[in-house]
């Protein structure tokens, strides 16, 4: 681990949280915003493509997209508990030999990971302080599709975050921070790397987007 936020993710997203997320996935499938992202990706036709899921948690996106015949998946995850449980689930589901796992900060590991057809960041940008670097590096490596879910940058959500943060830290004794980054800046960085917006939708506090490589 390099960044302080990644260290906090390691502590906060522990085995208990991972088990709860996996049980929820088994009972109800992906959460609403994740489902919108998956449906948008599926609509393009992705058979034979490769996936990089950054901050993939227990692996809901990759497990769903394997049903659409993606060829291979790579997961980068800052929580070792989620990686361990995700690996067990991958073996149980028969996808163990088609998924590569990396533990750590994607911006540090990026040089070790090849460009892939599809890159997803589901509720990940909001967990990272250096949004510009994360979005720039990841979107530059998306060969065909780039999908993300992040908070809408509304004034009321920003104020709610400021008010709630001290109580959250007092209750959890964690220095983990939830970031509401500029949606316009996120879009500008992604477009600057040669991608154009294909899909955009709002679900509660979340914005779901999918971009496509212009020459793909």
C-alpha angles and dihedrals in degrees: 000000000000112000121063091232090057089053089053091048089053091054099040101042095058134158094281092055091045092052091049091051093049092049090049090050091051091049102041109008122232119348118262100266092043090051091054090053093048092049091051091051092047092052091065096058112248107182111148095011127129125236135211111193111191113201088005097169111197090349105260095151096049094044090052094046093049084068086062090054103254107173103224141352137210122200126200112190133168094206116077091197091060092047093051094048092042091054091052091049091048091054091047091050094048096248098103096110092049099056129075118198129208123185117211147033112342094213088059095042097042096100089058093054123075124227112271136199096246128029122186133187109183110188090336104111088062090058097053126079098203097058094163094058095043095048094041096051096041097045092048089060097051105108096188116352136026120188131180143170117205139151120282109247096234120154093239093053091050091051092045089052093052092049096044099045098078091048091046092052092046092050098042099030086223131131091211112136130205112214128205102200125190109276090206092055091048090052092047093053093048093048089047088063092059101267128127129207114262102167137013130176139161123224115177108302092346132093117205119201137174124192130189130210107254094226096038 
